[in-house]
Every structure is written in C-alpha cells, then in structure tokens.
Amino acid sequence: MDEQRVQAYLSLIQELLTCPSGEEPDILNQSSELVDEGFVQVCEQVAAQLQQGGQEDEAAFLRNVAQQVGAFLAQRGTGGNQQAALLQFWEQLLQAQMQGDTVAVHQVMRQNMGLIVPALGDTIAQSMPELLAQNPDDAEGVAALVQDTCISIQQFPYGRYAEAGTVPPRPNKP
C-alpha cells in the first residue's frame, strides 16, 4: 500500500469521524474507489490507536465501520471467491488456536474483519467432515480444537455490536 493511498484512507476516516450521524453511507459511496480491504485494515489500525489513546467511542465506531465495509466486500465478491476466502480464514483461525490461545485467534480476526460474516458458520460446519477424515484417529482432538476456536471467536470483543444488532454510539463532536 503506497503512502498516497494511506493518506487518502486517513482523510476518509477523519471525514467519517467528524460527519453528522447518518451521512456515513453517502460519504462512503462518494469515495467508493477507496472502499477496499486496505481501507478496512487502516480503519482497524486507527481504531487501535484511538483505543490506546482512550477514545473508546471513536475506536468502536471505526471498528463497526470496518466490519460493515468488510462484510459488504465479502458479499460483493463471487460466491466461490468468498467461500475460498472464508475457508482460508477458518484454517488460519484453527492454526492460531493450535499455536497460541484466544489472543492469537483474536489477532487473526482483527486482521480479517471483512471475513467475519454469517457465512463463516457455514464454512466451519462444511469443513468438519474433511477435518475428521484427515484425522480419523483423533476425532475428539479435532472436536476439542474446533470447540476451543469457536469459543475464542465468540469471545471476540470487536464483534459484539454486530451480534447485538446495535451500532456503537457516535463519538462526541468537539
């Protein structure tokens, strides 16, 4: 990602943070050339910086924007491409759970916010027969790994707004 593109993302993020509530979709539509996975990643990075700076509302707002844009991008992709991306994401989550813990899984999730979509559950279910076939002598171990990974996914703190069906409060305007 080049510096000019990053600056364009940052300008768009600033505009979203300062716009009147409800104008976000119009702003994103006007800047559709910037609405991509790079934008989602920069939103997440800025949200992390805002959270470290104590600006929880702004961070939550940006994470919500990143999640919604990511879901839009995933839905816009073709079904085959989305399914392949979701399967790869699921495999990364399993790998993170095997090598680490919930923190490792959450790190993978933060890096792939656009893939946290309802279809991920279908991907998990569809992957089970193959996982069990690859490890026929350790079905309990496979089931435990999948269960632990799903629990880590459930505990992901940045998905709570989408799950609850609510939008985080808008940051207070200066």
Secondary structure, 3 states (H helix, E strand, C coil): CCHHHHHHHHHHHHHHHHCCCCCHHHHHHHCHHHCCHHHHHHHHHHHHHHHHCCCHHHHHHHHHHHHHHHHHHHHHCCHHHHHHHHHHHHHHHHHHHHHCCHHHHHHHHHHCHHHCCCHHHHHHHHHHHHHHHHCHHHHHHHHHHHHHHHHHHHCCHHHHHHHHCCCCCCCCCC
